[in-house]
Amino acid sequence: MDSGDKKPTRLAPVWRAIVEIGFIVFLFYSNLLMGEFTRANGSGKSGVLAVEDIFTATNLGIAVFSALLGYLIFEYLRKRL
């Protein structure tokens, strides 16, 4: 019978890393969108054009690299403190 106790699986740290990296990528893109929309809005562009400008392969590469670097730094600090 299952007593309801759940032991953490080996995948728990992987899922936590995926969620944290995804959150950093979300923050990166939301910051880009805010900046692009306010800059583009002045010249009469729409939000759709702002979104098209920020979703590029270069920005995705920067976002993933920054997210991995940020995750590694925070994990290092989490273990040290």
Legacy VTK file of the C-alpha trace (Angstrom):
# vtk DataFile Version 3.0
C-alpha trace
ASCII
DATASET POLYDATA
POINTS 81 float
0.000 0.000 0.000
1.124 3.514 -0.757
1.340 5.589 2.415
1.416 8.866 0.493
5.103 9.553 1.087
6.722 10.692 -2.112
10.453 10.368 -2.414
12.169 12.898 -4.650
13.143 11.345 -7.924
16.358 11.851 -9.818
14.507 14.038 -12.315
13.547 16.654 -9.701
16.792 18.673 -10.087
16.464 18.503 -13.877
12.895 19.819 -13.768
13.942 22.579 -11.372
16.740 23.582 -13.745
14.354 23.609 -16.719
11.850 25.770 -14.848
14.515 28.218 -13.643
16.119 28.509 -17.079
12.698 28.950 -18.665
11.886 31.717 -16.226
15.123 33.542 -17.037
14.365 33.245 -20.773
10.855 34.590 -20.097
12.282 37.591 -18.249
14.764 38.202 -21.071
12.062 38.209 -23.746
9.627 40.282 -21.687
12.355 42.888 -21.171
13.129 42.893 -24.898
9.460 43.199 -25.781
8.951 46.102 -23.397
11.906 47.979 -24.828
11.048 47.206 -28.438
7.389 48.081 -28.053
8.088 51.436 -26.419
10.725 52.264 -29.044
8.604 51.031 -31.955
5.423 52.616 -30.658
6.866 56.084 -31.142
7.118 55.632 -34.895
3.599 54.203 -35.230
4.502 50.501 -35.349
2.210 47.940 -33.800
2.908 45.389 -31.086
2.940 42.632 -33.715
5.912 44.230 -35.449
7.680 44.588 -32.112
7.176 40.870 -31.436
8.488 40.006 -34.906
11.602 42.073 -34.232
12.524 40.334 -30.974
11.944 36.654 -31.848
15.121 35.990 -33.824
17.669 33.197 -33.711
20.275 35.606 -32.337
18.045 36.693 -29.469
17.177 33.071 -28.693
20.862 32.183 -28.537
21.577 35.101 -26.232
18.586 34.208 -24.045
19.574 30.553 -23.671
23.240 31.384 -23.038
22.318 34.022 -20.459
19.822 31.689 -18.792
22.350 28.859 -18.500
24.995 31.226 -17.158
22.543 32.734 -14.677
21.397 29.304 -13.554
24.965 28.122 -12.971
25.840 31.257 -11.001
22.754 30.974 -8.804
23.336 27.263 -8.197
26.929 28.017 -7.191
25.787 30.757 -4.810
22.975 28.580 -3.453
25.442 25.851 -2.517
28.028 28.261 -1.101
25.669 30.270 1.099
LINES 1 82
81 0 1 2 3 4 5 6 7 8 9 10 11 12 13 14 15 16 17 18 19 20 21 22 23 24 25 26 27 28 29 30 31 32 33 34 35 36 37 38 39 40 41 42 43 44 45 46 47 48 49 50 51 52 53 54 55 56 57 58 59 60 61 62 63 64 65 66 67 68 69 70 71 72 73 74 75 76 77 78 79 80
